[in-house]
């Protein structure tokens, strides 16, 4: 599993989620190929937090420390935004496959998938 690092400064702006580390208490649920997933705090992934299509996806009840997994193919990326519909301040684009986080998702209201 690849571990990716992003800047800590971006974390406070809901982008960088630090050095990747999967939740250790429970075996983490795999993210399907071609998707971006947000893990629950116990390592599972709810179907509502699996995103396949490009564009903005609004989040609901995604708070606290979470791991975001980029399992897209072909160099596709994602970014996290403070506003709904991919608006407001957004973090840097993350294109590398792997896990990002854990990071505080409380201020995040949308995830944007980009080709």
Steps between C-alpha positions, in 0.01 A plus 500: 500500500643840408524762765465857384593820678343841454577825678373547854399857416251370248343280765352796680353602167366151448749380246813342619433216730852431620684174465268220400410239754206265495297457819669223696229373738299326227604364163424776252239440231654522152399788272369372163715554192419824319360674810585752769383386843475651845547253783296506819701529820484121543654436154180408317370682194131589469352478151407870517871582536617323183529737204552391138386789279701813425373823649390618843342275760347652814573334832256437782595402856866449412675642805804429711822330405464306174717338235432584135598233247572580134457178308427667165688393191669691219642776722160634607501713812285656767490808718309584815302823530357696790180590310232286347510422126878539486487867598681705758860438581625169362819315572768396259424231244609154616567265207717227647316178583490396862380615838504859624463571867369468751386859500215699648210493255267711718542823298483318163169515312589355160746284312572570131621225267706623204629324188 
